[in-house]
Amino acid sequence: MSGKACVIGAGPNGLAAAIVLAQAGMPVDVLEAESTPGGAARTLELTLPGFRHDFGSAVYPMGAGSPFFSSLPLINHGLEWIHSPAALAHPLDDGTAVLLERDLDKTKHSLGIDGPAWDKLMRPFVERWTKFAPQILRPVSFVPRHPWLMARFGMVGLQSAQAVARRFRDQRTRALFAGFAAHSFLSFDEPLSAAFAVLMAVPAHAVGWPIPRGGAQSITNALCSFLSTFGGKVCTSSPVDDLAALPNYDLFLCDLTPRQLVKVGAPRLSESYKRQLGRYRYGAAAFKVDYALNAPIPWKARECLQAASVHLGGSFEEIAASEKAVRNGQHADRPFVLLAQPSLFDRLRAPAGKHTAWAYCHVPNGSKVDMLERLEDQIERFAPGFRDCILARRVFSPADLESMDANLVGGDIGGGVMDIRQFLFRPTWRHYATSAPDIYICSSSAPPGGGVHGMCGYHAAKMALSRLDKRYRKA
Ligand SMILES: Cc1cc2nc3c(=O)[nH]c(=O)nc-3n(C[C@H](O)[C@H](O)[C@H](O)COP(=O)(O)OP(=O)(O)OC[C@H]3O[C@@H](n4cnc5c(N)ncnc54)[C@H](O)[C@@H]3O)c2cc1C
């Protein structure tokens, strides 16, 4: 492939795009604004020396299940997945916790009365994960490769979480399902909220909810190292303000969100395309806290110590109320909290005998409200004495997140709302293509959206290559 490519942004999608281009024989430079590559997949000493925290993402069902990442020899480049004994724990007020086992048969058994309903909902997709994953991690296709499987998924996924949760009779199962649905950032009465619940739970059984040894940075470092075997270069501390200042490239893949794409590419993009990008909607934000701890979290339900991920919010109804408030631009009094405790399973995260924790709750985009007390009250509710374990904490408001990764616009961690419209037309009907033939968008603002899976970058680069190929054949 002749010509030279520039990828702007070294997040997981930018690096995935660069690898696809490099594999096709194209020289590639990746220009990254920050001093460390990885975007929302970085690990940094955010509190005290020796405590290594994931700045953004921390747990990787979609990373481990990504068809593209799975095709790369990332293990040879230092990536090692760690699976905690249980994929996830969901503590309740009675001092017990629901544990999601990776083994679907064990989960069916442990969920008791709801076991058969859980099994019926998840098994078709769990057993066909290698067929299912490539279909869901791409733009929507109205002629899918596995029509029956995708029709089955569509029938569930297009419903609201509230409707699908009616299949479960036990409050414990409903609470577990709610925790997964909350990853949608949607209200539980909205269509598609059930799709997220299924898309979070299915990989838990199919590939697990692993963490990388050493943290998110290990994924990024493995991608950078693999890219370098093809001669691809990542230049850090290299923010791009204007594509016109980069005359030596024939192709641009932008790991940017629509607002930034307009900024860097303005003179090259058509007015109507810029108007379409201007209508793109960003989603709710995260309010995040990283902790250095002097002990493991003192969970009332000791079984929570078996899972790297913990969902805190109590019942289905309570989590639904928390997510509805955020969708309506409000702040929940008892916010749903997503928590990871990686140092229990990975000694590289903290000095001997010490621990780290990562927690966030959802807040409206650009929120300036301090949620620290409410977030810690939720942890204390299920782990009394938690505050006494804190050696240091680092709080990230939505603006703080954006200041360390410009793609986190207003603190939105998903690259834009994922409602029906932006599910179908993300960021526009052109998906990765723009109005300029040599500029593509490859971030999570393109299909399939947020998460560390690299599939936005993969598909964007494949589209760019196939169009380049056609142009060369015509010429
Ligand atoms: C707090 C938080 C928790 C999350 N939890 C999880 C999780 O547990 N599991 C999961 O799978 N996903 C999670 N995510 C989501 C996931 O991290 C993102 O969806 C994913 O990183 C998106 O990848 P990306 O490459 O599209 O963008 P990013 O990772 O945001 O990377 C974009 C890169 O572009 C760079 N950039 C921006 N503008 C410019 C410019 N003008 N010039 C040069 N470089 C530029 C940025 O500095 C950044 O490095 C989380 C995200 C956050 C923030």
The ligand as an ORCA input file, in Angstrom:
! r2SCAN-3c Opt
* xyz 0 1
  C     -13.490      6.586     33.992
  C     -13.648      5.637     32.845
  C     -13.978      4.294     33.088
  C     -14.117      3.394     32.022
  N     -14.305      2.064     32.294
  C     -14.211      1.169     31.279
  C     -14.044     -0.209     31.547
  O     -13.918     -0.618     32.709
  N     -13.979     -1.072     30.497
  C     -14.037     -0.631     29.191
  O     -13.970     -1.446     28.258
  N     -14.146      0.695     28.914
  C     -14.214      1.597     29.905
  N     -14.210      2.945     29.648
  C     -14.392      3.403     28.252
  C     -13.141      3.243     27.412
  O     -12.001      3.583     28.140
  C     -13.260      4.112     26.163
  O     -14.467      3.798     25.494
  C     -12.084      3.868     25.221
  O     -10.869      4.226     25.828
  C     -12.292      4.659     23.938
  O     -11.118      4.551     23.165
  P     -10.764      5.671     22.090
  O      -9.493      5.249     21.469
  O     -11.945      5.881     21.207
  O     -10.591      7.036     22.920
  P      -9.624      7.419     24.117
  O      -9.242      6.244     24.898
  O     -10.300      8.531     24.833
  O      -8.318      7.969     23.389
  C      -8.329      9.153     22.642
  C      -6.899      9.669     22.559
  O      -6.848     10.768     21.657
  C      -5.985     11.756     22.220
  N      -6.318     13.054     21.617
  C      -7.471     13.747     21.767
  N      -7.406     14.885     21.063
  C      -6.196     14.907     20.455
  C      -5.542     15.827     19.568
  N      -6.126     16.971     19.165
  N      -4.294     15.534     19.137
  C      -3.675     14.377     19.513
  N      -4.259     13.490     20.362
  C      -5.496     13.749     20.807
  C      -6.292     11.693     23.695
  O      -5.264     12.290     24.467
  C      -6.391     10.178     23.892
  O      -5.125      9.611     24.160
  C     -14.010      3.861     30.682
  C     -13.660      5.192     30.430
  C     -13.448      6.077     31.504
  C     -13.006      7.480     31.233
*
